Amino acid sequence: MVCLRGAAARVGGRTLWRDVDLSVAAGEFVAVLGPNGVGKSTLVKTILGLQPAAAGEVRVLGGRPGRANHRIGYLPQRRGFDATLRIRGVDVVRLGLDGDRWGIPLPGSARFARRRRAAEARVAEVIDLVGATGYAHRPIGQLSGGEQQRLLIAQALVRRPALLLLDEPLDSLDLPNQGAVAALLGHVAHAEGVSVMIVAHDVNPLLAYLDGVVYLAHGAAVTGTPDEVINGPALSRLYGSPVEVLCTSDGRLVVVGAPEPPAVHADRHADRPSGARDGSR
């Protein structure tokens, strides 16, 4: 589904990452991790063909990036909907199906009736898939962050994509909703056969469902299974300095010694006491 060989990205004259090798097969769930500013979102843009690779080869769905974007579901970073927004959740999902179409349909035609029934059935199907049937007809501005995120994932899935790209979909969600959305994405990948790539800061909500990890840092990357990547020796080589990966009593991973490790990002938008430092969390 996605294949990078010796790929590099350069933005504003600065190389963000280089020599990246990555393969994502059908139905795999892969997380893109690393500190802020290392090019995680740029990797997603490269896969979409919005950012040309500076070196190496990038193949997406068997062709050049950008050629098959109609087969890709994409959920960019967001900050939430205004509480006064009245558009219903079901209408937000429907926009993913036909929001790019222009013109006035001919309601009297049999073709219009068939298309409408098929569209309504598909929207209902994908809303049920993400577990949002109970609130999909409410104004989206009145829904919780987790409920909104489920509907946006449904929007990205409504056209039956082969590949789903999500840029920090767990951002600003509380821990229970992070876990619920991670489980949903694992189901989409493994039960529905959709390849899923997610940019994330905290690996812990995702860990039980992941097939692979791309960890970007210091202009390079390490890729592989979570066990192959999120360990002290692998991250020490990547950072060029000693890094330890600790496992807490509840099974969470904590990366010690690396700047902004993925296990300590979930609360980075929360208010902190004056003088608090990232390393103290």
HELIX and SHEET records of a PDB file:
HELIX    1   1 LYS A   40  LEU A   48  1                                   9    
HELIX    2   2 ASN A   69  ARG A   71  5                                   3    
HELIX    3   3 GLY A   89  ASP A   98  1                                  10    
HELIX    4   4 ALA A  110  LEU A  129  1                                  20    
HELIX    5   5 ILE A  140  GLN A  142  5                                   3    
HELIX    6   6 GLY A  145  LEU A  157  1                                  13    
HELIX    7   7 LEU A  175  HIS A  190  1                                  16    
HELIX    8   8 PRO A  226  VAL A  229  1                                   4    
HELIX    9   9 GLY A  232  TYR A  239  1                                   8    
HELIX   10  10 PRO A  262  VAL A  264  5                                   3    
HELIX   11  11 ASP A  278  SER A  280  5                                   3    
SHEET    1   A 3 ARG A  14  VAL A  24  0                                        
SHEET    2   A 3 VAL A   2  VAL A  11 -1                                        
SHEET    3   A 3 ALA A  55  VAL A  60 -1                                        
SHEET    1   B 6 ILE A  72  LEU A  75  0                                        
SHEET    2   B 6 LEU A 163  ASP A 167  1                                        
SHEET    3   B 6 SER A 195  VAL A 199  1                                        
SHEET    4   B 6 PHE A  29  LEU A  33  1                                        
SHEET    5   B 6 GLY A 212  ALA A 217  1                                        
SHEET    6   B 6 ALA A 220  GLY A 224 -1                                        
SHEET    1   C 2 GLU A 244  CYS A 247  0                                        
SHEET    2   C 2 LEU A 253  VAL A 256 -1                                        
END                                                                             
